[in-house]
Amino acid sequence: MPPLEVLIPTRNRPAELATTLAGLTAQTETDFGVIVSDQSDGEASWEHPAAQAMLRVLEAQGRRVAVRRHEPRRGLAEHRQFLLEQSAAPRVLFLDDDVWLAPNAVRTLREALDVTDAGFVGMAVQGLSYLDNRRERELEPFEPWDGPVEPERLGRHEPGFARWTLHNAANPAHLAARALADGRLRPGGWLAYRIAWVGGCALFRRDVLVECGGFEFWRDLPSSHAGEDVVAQWRVMERYGGAGILPSHAVHLESPTTVPDREAEATEVLGRVLR
């Protein structure tokens, strides 16, 4: 069992999945495994020749690789819970199937998780088509963690919720450039900062995520929902804390979403259930 496993849920995205896997083949971190779970309508995305080639590369590198078909579809939260149950690694990286990671991403995340002792750390996915679109007002909530990462209560009516704007468009790239310019981020180093949540690329301590319920709340959600990762992260943050990491080595492929129906926001639905 590797000390870290990358968990990738996918559906109807063979090209994107191949690109995501290609990013993993180039990682400088050597000791990790990969589990892909597919819910495609037809042929599994990992059966595409390009994705197959990248899986073979990972195996040739000595990495543990597993692929699964998971049916029927019961929503994103249930799919993530299934993946979590497939892994016994002490660290699990939930990586979306449309995110390319630069070579130092996994190593940096693993180091940041160990140094900060947080429940999870993440790299916000950045859309580089927006690189020339500077949104200075959206960067205003930025606040580095000065000292250890601490537990923090988040919610839609909590002050920290305003930080969600930090991860819009190419804002993570602009934040990193600004942090380099003012000396808060060293070249080749990393900087932890306060977040509302991190979508698409988040590394958890597995025992902490399980203790906080994982994604078991899927039973209280309709099958069409969004924001399940926010719920899981808020629960971990409340007990153990969480942090974003700059610079982000995660690039969003900017493909059309496979979750067009976002009327059922998980945090709102679960809030009504609890009430």
DOKE-282497 format. One record per residue (C-alpha): residue number from 1; residue in one letter; chain; x, y, z. Coordinates in steps of 0.02 Angstrom, whole numbers, plus 32768, in hexadecimal, padded with zeros to 4 digits. Example, Ala and Ser with C-alpha at 12.3 -4.5 7.8 and 13.67 -1.06 7.14 Angstrom:
<rs>
R resi resn chain    u    v    w
R    1    A     A 8267 7F1F 8186
R    2    S     A 82AC 7FCB 8165
</rs>
This chain:
<rs>
R resi resn chain    u    v    w
R    1    M     A 8000 8000 8000
R    2    P     A 804D 80A7 7FCC
R    3    P     A 804B 8134 804C
R    4    L     A 7FE0 819E 7FD7
R    5    E     A 7F5E 8175 7F55
R    6    V     A 7F12 81E6 7ED1
R    7    L     A 7E56 81CB 7EC0
R    8    I     A 7E09 81FF 7E1A
R    9    P     A 7D4D 81F8 7DF8
R   10    T     A 7D27 8205 7D3E
R   11    R     A 7C97 8200 7CC4
R   12    N     A 7C93 8218 7C06
R   13    R     A 7D3D 826D 7C01
R   14    P     A 7DBF 81FF 7BAA
R   15    A     A 7E2B 828E 7B69
R   16    E     A 7E27 82ED 7C0C
R   17    L     A 7E4C 8251 7C71
R   18    A     A 7EE2 8228 7C03
R   19    T     A 7F25 82D8 7C20
R   20    T     A 7F09 82C9 7CDC
R   21    L     A 7F65 8222 7CDF
R   22    A     A 7FF2 826A 7C75
R   23    G     A 800E 82ED 7CFC
R   24    L     A 801E 8263 7D7D
R   25    T     A 809E 8203 7D17
R   26    A     A 8113 829A 7D20
R   27    Q     A 8109 82B3 7DDE
R   28    T     A 81AC 82C4 7E3E
R   29    E     A 8157 826C 7ED2
R   30    T     A 817C 81B5 7EB5
R   31    D     A 8118 8155 7F36
R   32    F     A 805E 8162 7F11
R   33    G     A 7FD4 80FB 7EC3
R   34    V     A 7F42 8127 7E52
R   35    I     A 7E8D 80EC 7E57
R   36    V     A 7E16 811D 7DCA
R   37    S     A 7D5B 8101 7DDC
R   38    D     A 7CF0 8116 7D40
R   39    Q     A 7C37 8137 7D28
R   40    S     A 7C36 8157 7C6C
R   41    D     A 7B98 8138 7C09
R   42    G     A 7BF2 80C4 7B8F
R   43    E     A 7CA6 808B 7B87
R   44    A     A 7D08 80BA 7C22
R   45    S     A 7D75 8154 7C0C
R   46    W     A 7E0E 80F1 7C46
R   47    E     A 7DF4 8078 7BB3
R   48    H     A 7E23 8101 7B36
R   49    P     A 7ECE 80DA 7AE8
R   50    A     A 7F1C 817D 7B28
R   51    A     A 7EE2 815D 7BDB
R   52    Q     A 7F19 80A8 7BCE
R   53    A     A 7FC6 80DF 7B98
R   54    M     A 7FD7 8152 7C2F
R   55    L     A 7F9C 80C8 7CA5
R   56    R     A 8022 8057 7C5C
R   57    V     A 80A5 80DD 7C7A
R   58    L     A 806F 80EC 7D30
R   59    E     A 807A 8030 7D44
R   60    A     A 8125 802B 7CEF
R   61    Q     A 815F 80AE 7D6C
R   62    G     A 8133 8033 7DF7
R   63    R     A 8096 808B 7E32
R   64    R     A 7FFE 802C 7E6F
R   65    V     A 7F70 804B 7DF3
R   66    A     A 7EBB 8012 7E00
R   67    V     A 7E24 8037 7D92
R   68    R     A 7D6E 801B 7DBF
R   69    R     A 7CC2 8027 7D70
R   70    H     A 7C48 8069 7DF1
R   71    E     A 7B8E 805E 7DCF
R   72    P     A 7B05 8093 7DE2
R   73    R     A 7B24 814D 7DEE
R   74    R     A 7AE8 8195 7E92
R   75    G     A 7B3E 823E 7E89
R   76    L     A 7BE9 8289 7EA4
R   77    A     A 7BEE 8272 7F61
R   78    E     A 7BC8 81B8 7F55
R   79    H     A 7C4C 81A5 7ECC
R   80    R     A 7CCF 81F8 7F3A
R   81    Q     A 7C9C 818B 7FCE
R   82    F     A 7CB2 80F1 7F61
R   83    L     A 7D61 8129 7F31
R   84    L     A 7D8D 814D 7FE7
R   85    E     A 7D58 809C 8014
R   86    Q     A 7DC9 8054 7F8C
R   87    S     A 7E64 809D 7FDE
R   88    A     A 7EBA 8077 8084
R   89    A     A 7F49 80F1 8066
R   90    P     A 7F68 816B 80F6
R   91    R     A 7F5E 81FE 807D
R   92    V     A 7EDE 820E 7FF0
R   93    L     A 7EE2 8290 7F67
R   94    F     A 7E39 82B0 7F17
R   95    L     A 7E62 82EA 7E67
R   96    D     A 7DDD 8318 7DE7
R   97    D     A 7DEA 82CC 7D3A
R   98    D     A 7E05 8374 7CE5
R   99    V     A 7E9D 83B2 7D46
R  100    W     A 7F53 83AB 7D0C
R  101    L     A 7FD6 83AF 7D95
R  102    A     A 8083 83F8 7D7D
R  103    P     A 8112 8382 7DAF
R  104    N     A 812B 83C1 7E62
R  105    A     A 8072 83C2 7E92
R  106    V     A 8061 831E 7EF1
R  107    R     A 8109 8333 7F4A
R  108    T     A 80DD 83E4 7F7F
R  109    L     A 8030 83B3 7FBD
R  110    R     A 8076 8321 8020
R  111    E     A 80FC 8390 806F
R  112    A     A 807E 8419 8096
R  113    L     A 8006 839D 80E8
R  114    D     A 8091 835A 8157
R  115    V     A 80D9 8405 8185
R  116    T     A 8032 845C 81A9
R  117    D     A 7FE6 83C4 8200
R  118    A     A 7F3E 83F9 81B6
R  119    G     A 7EB0 8383 8190
R  120    F     A 7EC5 83A9 80D7
R  121    V     A 7F1F 841C 805F
R  122    G     A 7EF3 8445 7FAC
R  123    M     A 7F27 849D 7F0E
R  124    A     A 7E9F 8504 7EBD
R  125    V     A 7E89 84DB 7E05
R  126    Q     A 7EB0 8571 7D98
R  127    G     A 7E6A 859A 7CEC
R  128    L     A 7EFD 85E0 7C8E
R  129    S     A 7E90 8624 7C02
R  130    Y     A 7E6E 86AF 7C81
R  131    L     A 7F25 86D5 7CA2
R  132    D     A 7F14 8785 7C5C
R  133    N     A 7E74 87A3 7CBE
R  134    R     A 7EAD 87EE 7D64
R  135    R     A 7E26 87F7 7DEA
R  136    E     A 7E75 885B 7E75
R  137    R     A 7DD6 886C 7EDC
R  138    E     A 7DC0 87AF 7EDE
R  139    L     A 7E6E 879D 7F29
R  140    E     A 7E48 880D 7FBF
R  141    P     A 7E14 8780 8037
R  142    F     A 7EC1 872E 8026
R  143    E     A 7F10 8707 80CF
R  144    P     A 7FA7 8696 80E8
R  145    W     A 7FAE 861F 817B
R  146    D     A 802D 866E 81EF
R  147    G     A 8059 85DE 8260
R  148    P     A 8002 8534 826A
R  149    V     A 7F61 8510 820E
R  150    E     A 7ED4 850D 828D
R  151    P     A 7E21 84CD 828E
R  152    E     A 7DA5 8548 8245
R  153    R     A 7CE9 8549 8232
R  154    L     A 7CAF 8570 8181
R  155    G     A 7C02 858B 813A
R  156    R     A 7BA3 85F8 80C2
R  157    H     A 7B85 867A 8149
R  158    E     A 7C33 8673 8196
R  159    P     A 7CB3 86FD 8170
R  160    G     A 7D2B 8682 811F
R  161    F     A 7CAE 8657 8097
R  162    A     A 7CE2 86F5 8039
R  163    R     A 7D87 869F 800F
R  164    W     A 7D31 863A 7F87
R  165    T     A 7D5F 86C4 7F0B
R  166    L     A 7E19 869B 7F20
R  167    H     A 7E07 8604 7EAF
R  168    N     A 7DA8 8652 7E1E
R  169    A     A 7DF3 8651 7D6E
R  170    A     A 7EB2 8665 7D79
R  171    N     A 7EB0 86B6 7E24
R  172    P     A 7F23 8631 7E72
R  173    A     A 7FAA 865E 7DF3
R  174    H     A 7F97 8717 7E1A
R  175    L     A 7F9D 86F4 7ED5
R  176    A     A 803E 8691 7EC2
R  177    A     A 808E 871B 7E59
R  178    R     A 805F 879D 7EDB
R  179    A     A 809F 8731 7F6B
R  180    L     A 8145 871B 7F10
R  181    A     A 8154 87D4 7EF1
R  182    D     A 8137 8804 7FA8
R  183    G     A 81A8 877B 7FEC
R  184    R     A 8124 8711 8042
R  185    L     A 8145 8683 7FC7
R  186    R     A 81F8 8649 7FA9
R  187    P     A 822A 860C 7EFB
R  188    G     A 8219 854F 7EFF
R  189    G     A 81B8 8556 7FA3
R  190    W     A 8101 8553 7FD1
R  191    L     A 8089 85BD 8037
R  192    A     A 7FEF 8582 8098
R  193    Y     A 7F58 85F6 809C
R  194    R     A 7EA7 85FC 80DF
R  195    I     A 7E1E 85BC 806E
R  196    A     A 7D63 85AA 805D
R  197    W     A 7D80 8501 8008
R  198    V     A 7DED 84B9 7F7D
R  199    G     A 7D9C 8464 7EE8
R  200    G     A 7DE9 83E3 7E76
R  201    C     A 7E8B 83B9 7ED0
R  202    A     A 7E8C 8397 7F8C
R  203    L     A 7EFE 8325 7FF2
R  204    F     A 7EB2 82DF 8093
R  205    R     A 7EF0 827C 8126
R  206    R     A 7E83 81E5 8109
R  207    D     A 7E60 81C0 81C0
R  208    V     A 7E2A 8273 81DE
R  209    L     A 7DB5 8274 8148
R  210    V     A 7D68 81CF 817E
R  211    E     A 7D56 820D 8232
R  212    C     A 7CF8 82A5 81F1
R  213    G     A 7C7F 8237 818F
R  214    G     A 7CD2 8235 80E5
R  215    F     A 7C4B 8247 8061
R  216    E     A 7BCD 81D8 80BA
R  217    F     A 7B51 8268 80B4
R  218    W     A 7B2D 8237 7FFF
R  219    R     A 7A94 81DB 8041
R  220    D     A 7A46 8282 8071
R  221    L     A 7A5F 82CF 7FC4
R  222    P     A 7A02 82BD 7F20
R  223    S     A 7A6A 8263 7E9C
R  224    S     A 7A7E 8306 7E3B
R  225    H     A 7AE0 837A 7EAC
R  226    A     A 7B7E 83E3 7EB6
R  227    G     A 7BEE 8425 7F40
R  228    E     A 7C0A 837E 7F96
R  229    D     A 7CC4 83A2 7FA9
R  230    V     A 7C98 8443 8006
R  231    V     A 7C35 83E3 8089
R  232    A     A 7CC1 8366 80A8
R  233    Q     A 7D45 83EE 80B3
R  234    W     A 7CE0 845B 812A
R  235    R     A 7CC9 83C8 819F
R  236    V     A 7D84 83A4 819F
R  237    M     A 7DAF 845C 81B2
R  238    E     A 7D42 846C 824C
R  239    R     A 7DA4 83E5 82A8
R  240    Y     A 7E51 83E7 825A
R  241    G     A 7E63 847E 81E8
R  242    G     A 7E87 848A 812F
R  243    A     A 7EF3 84F6 80BE
R  244    G     A 7F11 8528 800B
R  245    I     A 7FC1 851E 7FC6
R  246    L     A 801A 859B 7F56
R  247    P     A 8056 8591 7ED2
R  248    S     A 7FCE 8522 7E8F
R  249    H     A 8011 849C 7E1B
R  250    A     A 7F61 846D 7DE4
R  251    V     A 7F22 84A5 7D3A
R  252    H     A 7E6B 8495 7D0B
R  253    L     A 7E50 8450 7C5C
R  254    E     A 7DB5 84BF 7C4C
R  255    S     A 7D4C 8439 7BF8
R  256    P     A 7C8E 8443 7C02
R  257    T     A 7C4D 8404 7CA9
R  258    T     A 7C03 8356 7CB7
R  259    V     A 7B93 8397 7D44
R  260    P     A 7B21 8417 7CEF
R  261    D     A 7A97 8408 7D71
R  262    R     A 7AD3 8469 7E0A
R  263    E     A 7A2D 8499 7E58
R  264    A     A 7A4A 8424 7EEC
R  265    E     A 7ADD 8473 7F47
R  266    A     A 7B18 83F4 7FC8
R  267    T     A 7B37 8471 8054
R  268    E     A 7A88 84B9 8042
R  269    V     A 7A30 8411 8033
R  270    L     A 7A89 83C9 80CB
R  271    G     A 7A65 8468 812C
R  272    R     A 79AB 844E 810D
R  273    V     A 79BA 8396 813F
R  274    L     A 7A0F 83C4 81E3
R  275    R     A 798D 8449 820A
</rs>
